């Protein structure tokens, strides 16, 4: 897929997956994508013309042939598990499949009901691991510091 400057249209067909690239103000030929800044965002262009960003490329849980967005898992836990602060992270294991790490903050919800909820709504998630913290670490811009959580709990 070729990158385009902000003034140009990006040719995408409806429902085609994409990875965003920013070309820093100049046209980047498809053969020279090394000079483009890859944002790492993954999404699709809907038939109504709306661009939907699903998640970051490195935040997909890979189990077998299934790819599940960790943002989607977090949304389900917030909505169905009545959680306010939650972070879901893929932890890569040797031999291929990822495992799911769920970090909970400010919650007294037990792990068993959450595990049941995840298995019911995300069948590919087999054995999620739950850990608790008093609060989720944040970056300077207020986003969850996923790298810090992986460094702390990822092994």
C-alpha positions in Angstrom: 0.0 0.0 0.0 1.4 3.4 -0.9 1.6 6.3 1.5 0.3 9.7 0.5 0.7 13.2 1.8 -2.1 14.8 3.9 -3.4 16.7 0.8 -3.8 13.5 -1.3 -6.4 10.8 -1.0 -5.3 7.3 0.1 -6.7 4.7 -2.3 -8.5 2.1 -0.2 -11.3 -0.1 -1.1 -14.2 -0.5 1.3 -13.4 -2.8 4.3 -9.8 -3.2 3.2 -7.3 -3.4 6.1 -4.5 -0.8 6.3 -1.5 0.3 8.2 -1.2 4.1 8.5 1.9 5.8 7.3 2.7 9.5 7.6 5.1 10.8 4.9 6.2 13.9 6.7 5.1 16.3 3.9 6.4 14.6 0.8 5.2 11.9 -1.5 6.6 8.5 -0.6 6.6 6.1 -3.5 5.5 2.5 -2.7 9.0 1.3 -3.3 10.5 3.7 -0.8 8.3 3.2 2.3 11.4 3.2 4.5 11.3 7.0 4.5 7.7 7.0 5.7 6.9 7.1 9.4 4.7 4.1 10.2 2.2 4.9 12.9 1.5 1.3 13.8 -2.2 1.9 13.7 -4.4 -0.8 12.1 -7.9 -0.1 10.8 -10.3 -0.2 7.8 -12.3 2.1 5.6 -16.0 1.3 6.0 -18.4 1.4 3.1 -19.8 4.7 4.4 -16.4 6.3 3.9 -15.5 6.5 7.6 -12.0 5.5 8.5 -12.0 3.2 11.6 -8.8 2.7 13.6 -9.0 -0.6 15.4 -5.8 -0.8 17.5 -2.1 -0.6 17.4 -0.3 -3.3 15.4 1.5 -4.6 18.5 -1.7 -4.8 20.6 -3.3 -7.8 18.8 -3.5 -11.1 20.7 -2.4 -13.9 18.4 -3.8 -17.4 19.2 -3.7 -19.9 16.4 -5.1 -18.2 13.3 -7.2 -15.8 15.5 -6.2 -12.1 15.9 -8.1 -10.3 18.7 -7.6 -6.6 19.4 -6.6 -5.9 23.0 -8.6 -2.7 22.9 -11.7 -4.7 22.0 -11.0 -6.9 25.1 -10.6 -3.9 27.3 -13.9 -2.4 26.0 -15.7 -5.6 26.7 -14.3 -5.8 30.2 -15.3 -2.2 30.9 -18.8 -2.6 29.5 -19.6 -6.1 30.8 -17.3 -6.4 33.8 -18.1 -2.9 35.0 -14.4 -2.0 35.3 -13.1 1.5 35.0 -9.4 1.0 34.7 -8.2 -2.1 32.8 -5.3 -2.9 30.5 -5.2 -6.0 28.2 -1.8 -6.9 26.8 -0.6 -9.7 24.5 2.4 -11.6 26.0 4.4 -13.5 23.4 5.3 -17.0 24.4 7.9 -19.2 22.8 6.3 -21.5 20.3 3.9 -19.1 18.8 0.6 -18.3 20.5 0.3 -15.2 22.8 -1.2 -15.3 26.2 -3.4 -12.6 27.6 -2.4 -10.4 30.5 -5.1 -8.3 32.1 -4.1 -5.6 34.6 -6.9 -4.3 36.8 -6.8 -1.2 38.9 -9.4 0.2 41.4 -11.4 -3.0 41.2 -12.7 -5.6 43.6 -14.2 -7.8 40.9 -12.9 -11.4 41.2 -10.9 -13.0 38.4 -13.2 -16.0 37.9 -16.2 -14.0 36.6 -14.0 -12.0 34.3 -12.3 -15.2 33.0 -15.8 -16.6 32.2 -16.8 -13.4 30.5 -13.6 -13.4 28.3 -14.0 -17.0 27.3 -17.7 -16.5 26.5 -17.0 -13.4 24.3 -13.6 -14.3 23.0 -13.4 -18.1 22.5 -9.7 -18.0 21.4 -8.7 -16.6 24.8 -7.9 -19.7 26.8 -6.2 -18.9 30.1 -5.9 -15.1 30.8 -3.7 -14.0 33.7 -5.1 -11.3 36.0 -2.9 -9.0 38.1 -3.9 -6.0 40.2 -2.3 -2.6 40.7 -3.5 0.4 42.8 -3.5 2.4 39.5 -2.4 2.0 35.9 0.8 3.8 34.9 0.4 6.7 32.5 2.6 8.3 29.9 3.1 12.1 29.8 0.1 12.4 27.5 -2.2 10.5 29.8 -2.3 7.2 27.9 -1.8 3.9 29.6 1.9 3.0 29.7 1.6 -0.5 28.2 5.4 -0.9 27.8 5.8 -0.3 31.6 3.1 -2.9 32.4 4.8 -5.5 30.0 8.1 -4.9 31.7 6.6 -5.3 35.1 4.3 -8.3 34.5 5.1 -9.7 31.0 7.3 -12.6 32.0 
